[in-house]
Amino acid sequence: MTILSQFVLRLVFGTSLAMACTPSKLVAGGYYRNNLYILLGLNSLAVLVAWAVPGEGPPLWPPLVAAVASYVGAICWLYEKPWPGTAALVLIAATTLAGAWLSGAPGASAPLMLRALAVLDPLVGGLVLGLTFAAMLLGHWYLNAPGMALAPLKRLVLAMFAAVVVRSALAALGLGLELTDVGFDRGRWLFVALRWLAGLFGAGGVAVATWQTLKIPNTQSATGILYVGVIGTFLGELMSQLLSSETTYPL
């Protein structure tokens, strides 16, 4: 249950931050409104998990605050109020990231490198999840509003690629520290390979393929490619969390 709530908080953090950074002058307001309802559902799930297993996962207040902010933000975008709507997205990102940090923080006696990775892991992992998910949702919105400029989608794809690169470096560092300091069970290598192939190499390849497709431009094909990216990043990050639950350093 802790892994589920951690995954949801990371996904909501990255998605809400990506939406907040998407210029509302170039994107239809319905994109924000409809997707805030998705965030409302995800935050509600996190609230139920925190309520069902108190003390074992994140505290109740981050997803609860984020759920309320999701509803308020959706109302703001319904009435075309971009500034308060964007503020709600920023609040959602801040509270869910805080929840992810609080549920995965190591003890004060932990090594400095482990504490640093515990801070960076939810942050960068959430960006990989959220940027990919937000880009897919935005690509889907071009089917409803084909006249929108491509610049916002291209920015999300570039940011997604950058996040995957940074995530790969952190995953390599965590794996190296685990092998050096603790050792590694051979039976886990298959899962490590799946984590890298789906969540890192695959996600990076999706970003490159999407970028090339947008040069045509063909937003429908780009959205289909991003669907694959969402599946890959979801699988990769879930596998990362499963592995990290049994290792000292996050993988």
VOTORFI-521307 format. One record per residue: residue in three letters; x, y, z of N, C-alpha, C, O, CB in turn. Coordinates in steps of 0.2 Angstrom, whole numbers, plus 5000, padded with zeros to 4 digits. Glycine has a CB too. Example, Ala and Ser with C-alpha at 12.3 -4.5 7.8 and 13.67 -1.06 7.14 Angstrom:
BEGIN
ala506649725039506249785039506649845039507149835042505749785045ser506449895035506849955036506450005039506750065040507049975029
***
This chain:
BEGIN
met500449945000500050005000500450065000500350114997499550005006thr501050065003501550125004501750134997501850194995502050105008ile501950084993502150094986501650124982501750164978502450024983leu501050104983500450134979500350204980500350244975499850094980ser500350224986500250294988500850334986500750394984500150304996gln501450304987502050344984502050354977502250414974502750304986phe501850304973501850314966501250364964501450404960501650244963val500750364967500150414966500450484967500250524963499550394969leu500750494973500950554975501450584970501450644968501250554982arg501950544968502450564963502150584956502250634953502950504962leu501650534954501350554948500950614948500950654943500850494946val500550634953500150694954500650754954500550804951499750694960phe501150744958501650804958501950824951501850874950502250784963gly502150774948502450784941501950814936502150854932502850724938thr501350784936500850804932500650874933500550914928500250754932ser500450894939500250954941500751014940500651064937500050954948leu501450994941501951044940502051054932502051114930502651014943ala501951004928502051004921501451044918501551084914502050934918met500851034921500251074919500351154921500151194917499651044922ala500551164927500651234929501151264925501151334924500951234936cys501651234922502151264918501951264910502351294906502851224918thr501451244909501151244902500851314901500351324905500651184900pro501051354896500751424895499951414894499751384888501151464890ser499551444898498851444897498651484891498051474888498451464903lys499051534889498851574883498851534876498551554871499351634882leu499251474876499351434870498951374871498851334866500051424869val498651354876498251294877497551304880497451354884498651244882ala497051274877496351284879496251264886496551214889495951234874gly495851304889495651294896495451224898495551204904495251344899gly495051194894494851124895495351074897495251024900494451104889tyr495951084894496451044896496651044903496750984906497151064892tyr496651094906496751104913496151074917496251044922496951174915arg495551104915494951084919494851004919494750974925494351114916asn494850974913494750904913495250864917495150814920494650884906asn495950884916496450844919496450854927496750814930497150864916leu496250914929496250924936495750874939495750854945496050994938tyr495250854936494750804938495150734939494950694943494150794934ile495550724934495950664935496450664941496450614945496450654928leu496750724942497150734948496650724954496950694959497450804948leu496050744954495650744960495550664961495550644967494950774958gly495450624956495350554957495950524960495850484965495150524951leu496550544958497150514960497250534967497450494971497750534956asn497150594969497250614976496750584980496950564986497150694976ser496150574978495650534982495850464984495750444989494950544979leu496150434979496450364980496950364985497050324990496750334973ala497450414985497950424990497650434997497950415002498450484988val497150474997496850495004496550425007496650415012496250545003leu496250385002495950325005496450275007496450235012495550284999val497050275004497650235006497850255012498050215017498150235000ala498050315013498250345019497750335025497950325031498450425018trp497150335024496650325029496650255031496450235037495950345026ala496750205026496650135027497250105031497150065035496550095021val497850135030498450115033498850175037499350185034498950075028pro498550195042498850255045499550235048499550185051498350285050gly500050275047500650265050501150225046501750225047500550235057glu500850195041501350155036501450185030501950165027500950085035gly501150235028501250275022501350345023501550365029500750265017pro501150385018501250465019500650485024500150455025501150495012pro500750545027500250575031499550585027499650595021500450635035leu499050595030498450605027498350675024498050685018497850595032trp498650725027498550795025498750815018498450845014498850845029pro499350785015499550805008499050785003498850834999500250775007pro498850725002498350704997497650744998497350754993498250634996leu497550755005496850785006496850855004496350875001496750785014val497450895005497450965003497450964995497151004992498050995006ala497850914992497950914985497250894982497050924977498450864983ala496850854985496150844982495750904982495350914977495850784986val495750934988495350994988495551054983495151084980495351024995ala496251054982496451104978496351084970496251124966497251114978ser496251014969496150994963495451014961495251034955496150914962tyr494951004965494251024964494251104963493851124959493851004970val494551144968494551214967494851234960494551284957494851244973gly495351204959495751224952495251214946495251254942496351184952ala494951154946494451134941493951194940493751204935494151064942ile493651214946493151264946493451334943493151364939492851274953cys494051344945494351404942494451404935494351454931495051414945trp494651344932494751344925494051334921494051354915495151284923leu493551314925492851314922492651384920492351394915492351274926tyr492851434925492651494924493251544921493251604921492451534930glu493651504918494251534914494651584918494751644916493951574908lys494851564924495251604929495951574929496051534934494951604936pro496351584924497051554924497451564930497851514932497351574918trp497551624933497951634938497851594944498251554947497951704940pro497151594947497051554953497051474951497251434955496351564956gly496851464945496951394942497651364942497751314944496651384935thr498151414940498851394940499051384947499451344949499251444936ala498851434952499051434959498851364962499251334966498751494963ala498251344960498051274963498451224961498651174965497251264961leu498651224954499151174952499851174956500051124957499251184944val500051234957500651234961500651214968501051174970500951314961leu500051224971499851194978499851124978500151094982499251224980ile499551094973499451024972500150994971500350944975499051004966ala500651024967501250994966501650994973502050954975501651034961ala501651054976502051064983501751014988502250984991501951134985thr501151004989500950964994501050884993501250854997500150974995thr500950864987501050794985501850784985502050724987500750784978leu502250824983502950814984503150814991503550764993503350874980ala502850854995502950845003502750785005503150755010502650905006gly502150755003501950695005502450635003502550595007501250675003ala502650644997503150584995503750594999504050535001503350594987trp504050655000504650655005504550635012504950595014504850725005leu503950645015503850625022503750555022503950525027503250665024ser503450515017503350445018504050405016504050345018502850425013gly504550435013505150405011505750425014506250405012505150395004ala505650465019506250505022506650455027506350415031506050565026pro507350445026507750395030507850435037507750495038508350375027gly508150395042508250425048508850475048509250475043508450365053ala508850515053509450565054510150535054510650565052509350605060ser510150465056510850435056511050405050511550375049510750385062ala510550405044510750375038511350415035511450475036510150375033pro511750385030512250415027512050475023511450475021512650365022leu512450525022512250585018512050575011511550605009512850635018met512350525008512250515001511550485001511150494996512750464998leu511350435006510650405006510150455007509650455004510650355011arg510250505011509750555013509650605006509150625005509950605019ala510250615003510150654997509750624991509350654988510850674994leu509950554991509550524986508850514987508350514983509850454985ala508650514994507950504996507550574995506950564994507950495004val507950624994507650684992507550694985507050714982508050744995leu508050674981508050674974507650624970507350634965508750674971asp507550564973507250514970506450524969506250514963507250444974pro506050544974505350564972505350624968504850624964505050584979leu505750674968505750734964505850714957505450734953506250784966val506350684955506550664948506050614945505850614940507250644947gly505950564950505450504947504750534946504450514941505450454953gly504550584950503950614949503950654942503450654939503750654955leu504450684941504550724935504450684929504150694924505150764935val504850624929504750574923504050554922503850554917505250514924leu503750534928503050514927502550564925502250554920502850484934gly502650624928502150674927502250714920501750724917502250724932leu502850724918502950754911502750704906502450734901503750774910thr502850644906502650594901501850594901501550594896502950524902phe501550594907500850584907500550654905500050654901500650574915ala500750704907500550774905500550784897500150814894500850834909ala501150764895501250764887500750724884500450744878501950744885met500650664886500150624883499450654883499050654878500150554886leu499250684889498650714889498550774885498050784882498450734897leu499050814884499050874880499050854873498650884869499750914881gly499450794871499350774864498650754862498450764857499850714863his498350724867497650694866497150754865496750754861497450654872trp497350814868496950874868496950904861496550944859497150924873tyr497550894857497550924850497050894846496850914841498250904848leu496750834848496250804844495650844844495150844840496150724846asn495550874850494950914851495050984849494551024847494750914859ala495651014849495851084847496451074842496951094845495951124853pro496351054836496951044832497251114830497851114827496751014825gly496951164831497251234830497751254835498051304834496751284829met497851224840498351244846499051244843499251204839498251204852ala499451284846500151284844500551224847500351204852500551354847leu501051204843501351144845501951154850502151114853501751114839ala502051224851502651234856502551204863503051184866502751314856pro501951214866501851184873502051104873502351084878501251194875leu501851074868501950994868502650984867502950934870501550964862lys502951024863503651014861504151024868504550994869503951054856arg503951074871504251094878504151034883504651014886503951154881leu503551004883503450954888503950894886504150854890502750934888val503950874879504350824877505050834878505450784880504250814869leu505350894877506050904879506150904886506650874888506250974877ala505750924890505750914898505750844900506150824904505250964901met505350804896505250734898505950704897506150664901504750704894phe506250714891506950684889507450704894507850664896507150704882ala507450774896507950794901507850754908508350734911507850864902ala507250744910507050714916507250644916507550614921506350714918val507250604910507450544909508150534910508450484913507150514903val508550584907509250584907509450584915509950554917509550644903val509250634918509350644925509150584929509550564934509050704928arg508650554928508350494932508850434930508950404935507650474929ser509050434924509550374923510250384927510450334929509750374915ala510450444927511050464931510950444939511350414942511250534931leu510350464941510250444948510150364949510450344954509650484951ala509850334945509750264945510450224945510550184948509250234940ala510850254940511550224940511950234946512250184948511850254934leu511850294949512250304955511950264961512350234965512150384957gly511350254962511050214967511250134966511350104971510250214967leu511250114960511450044958512150034960512349984963511250024951gly512550084958513250084959513450074967513850034969513650134956leu513050124971513150124978512950054981513250034986512850184981glu512350024979512149964981512649904980512749864984511449954978leu512849904974513349854972514049864976514349814978513549854965thr514249924978514849934981514849924989515249894992515150004980asp514249954992514249954999513849895002514049875007513850015001val513349864998512949815001513049744997513049695001512249835001gly513049754991513049694987512349684984511849724986513149624991phe512249634979511649634975511449564974511849524972511649674969asp510849544975510649474974510549464966510249504963509949464977arg510849414964510849394957510049394954509949414948511149334955gly509649374958508949364956508649424954508049424951508549324961arg508849484956508549554955508749584948508449624946508749594961trp509249554945509549584939509049584934508949634930510149544937leu508549534933508049534928507549594929507349624925507649464929phe507449604936506949664937507349734936507049784934506749664944val507949734937508349794936508349804928508349864926509149784938ala508449754924508449754917507749784915507749824910508649694914leu507249754918506549784916506449854917506149894914506049734919arg506749874923506649944925507049994921506750044919506949954933trp507649974918508050014914507750014907507650064904508749994914leu507549954904507349954897506649984897506550024892507249874895ala506249974901505550004901505550084903505250124899505049964904gly505850094909505750154912506250214910506150274911505750154919leu506850184907507350234906507550234898507450284895507950224910phe507750184896507950174889507350184884507350224879508350114887gly506850154886506150154883505850224883505650244878505650104885ala505850254889505550324889505950374885505750414882505550344897gly506650364885507050414881506950404874506950454870507850404883gly506850334872506750324865506050354863505950374857506750254863val505550354867504850374866504950454865504650484860504450364871ala505350484869505350554869505750574862505450624859505850584874val506250544860506550554853506050544848505950584843507150514852ala505650484848505250474842504650524842504450544837504950404843thr504450544848503850594848504150664845503750694841503650604855trp504750684847505050744844505050744837504850784833505650754847gln505250684834505350674827504650674823504550704818505750614825thr504150644827503450644824503150714824502850734819503050594828leu503350754829503050824829503350864824503050924822503150854836lys503950844821504250884815503850884809503850924804504950864814ile503350834808503050814802502550874800502550894794502650754802pro502050894805501950874811501350824811500850834807501750934816asn501350774816500750734816500650724824500950674827500950664813thr500150764827500050754834499650694836499750664841499650814836gln499250664831498950604833499450544834499350504838498450584827ser499950534829500450484830500850494836501050454839500850484823ala501050564837501450584843501050564849501450534854501550654843thr500450574850500050554856500050474857500150454862499350574855gly499950434851500050364852500750344854500750294858499950334845ile501250374852501950354855501950374862502250334866502450394851leu501650434864501650454871501250404875501450394881501450524872tyr500750374873500450324876500850264878500850234884499850294872val501350244874501850194875502250214880502450174885502150174869gly502450284880502950304885502650304892502950294897503150384883val501950324892501650324899501650254902501850244908500950344898ile501550204898501550134900502250114902502350084908501350084895gly502750134898503450114900503650154906503950124911503950134894thr503550214907503750254913503350224919503650214925503650324912phe502750204919502350184924502650114927502750104932501650174922leu502850074922503150004923503850014926503949984931503149964917gly504250064923504850074926504950104933505350074937505250114921glu504450154934504450184941504250134946504450134952504150244941leu503650094944503450044949503949994951504049974957502750014946met504349974946504849924947505349954951505649914955505149894940ser505550014950506050054954505850054961506250034966506150124951gln505250064963504950074969504950004973505149994979504250104970leu504749954969504749884972505549864973505649834979504449834967leu505949874969506649854970506949894976507249874980507149874964ser506749964976507050004982506749994988507050004993506850084980ser506149954989505949934995506349884998506249865004505249914994glu506749844994507149794997507949804997508349764999507049734993thr508049874995508849884995508949944999508449985001509049904987thr509549965000509750025004509650085000509350135003510450015007tyr509850084994509850144990509350144985509150084982510550154987pro509050194983508450194978508750174971509350204969508150264978leu508450134968508650114961508150134956508250124950508650034961
***
